[in-house]
Amino acid sequence: MQEKLQQLKTEALTALNSIKDKLQLEELETKLLGRKGGQLTEMLKGLKDLSEDAKRQVGQLANEVKKSVEEAIANKKKEFVQQEMSGLLEKEYIDITQPALPAKNLGHLHPNTIIQNDLEDLFTSMGFAVIDGPELESDYYNFTALNIPENHPARDMQDTFYIKGHSDWLMRTQTSPVQVRAMQKHGVPLRVIVPGKCYRNEATDPRHEHTFYQLEGLVVDKDINFSHLKGVLEAVAKHLYGPKTQIRLLPKFYPFVEPGVRGEVTCFLCEGKGCRVCKQTGWLEIFGAGMVHPSVLKEGGVDPNVYQGFAFGFGLTRLVMLKYGIEDIRLLESGNMKFLEQF
Ligand code: PHE
């Protein structure tokens, strides 16, 4: 038995030396030490049939053999793990001195975002703060606070999406609800713009979409008058379409301003002569505006006898369409890569 043990040990250690990978090692381990049928295991099990004396002698040797075989296997395992690790490191090696390769397929800004960023830069340079408000709005802020009471016909032109079970909630149809929110939250004097998404329940076509962007502006202070409004709008028009651009303001009714205007700029393409873009009129309508109605100031907690204000709203989406010559508004929200990759 002792001889057999010695022999097994020598055989095991030689076998271990010629082992090349983890799989072979596992095989050998089972062959020697497997709980069922392992050569060494079986031999150790045989010990119990020996006499007490023999047990003591052989037992010690058997344990030694087992220990050294186990150790040898463990060392081999360690070796393989180390090999694997350094292999990984080699594979993951990067040359940090190599200049960066040009990036491929990087995303880019949506045309809406490009125009919005551009206007935010312009307005912040004129001292406006950029703020936002909720797209899921209350009936109060979207309509009532803006001097559009229930059953007012102005509501008909701005049908939107309502929330089941919350008759007071709706998707805002304009950025104007942030006028009253801003006055209530920040007080006066106030000089803010509000770019953001708006919604309307439209039968969509190339000129109408259920989701679009506006950019609202609001200035409230003492001694604010109509020429301040005109000055700001002129600055925006010239920024967008060049220094020769002119604006004209025509009367238009919005319940939350008095007087109210629709603002047009000379067509950037034909410079006022008349073309396809301006439908031969020479002018493009790009905003609504006016002096803030006293009852809107009151809703905002502002005393109309002390403060005045003006407000304007640009169709941001319309500006984008004009700038890039986009003829179908639905492309903007389509997620269509062929369209988007052009910008
Ligand atoms: N909210 C108006 C619209 O959606 C635009 C507007 C804003 C008009 C501010 C006047 C003042 O048409």
Boltz pocket constraint, residues with backbone or C-beta under 6 A from the ligand:
constraints:
  - pocket:
      binder: B
      contacts: [[A, 173], [A, 174], [A, 175], [A, 176], [A, 216], [A, 217], [A, 254], [A, 257], [A, 260], [A, 261], [A, 287], [A, 288], [A, 289], [A, 290], [A, 311], [A, 312], [A, 313], [A, 314]]
      max_distance: 6.0
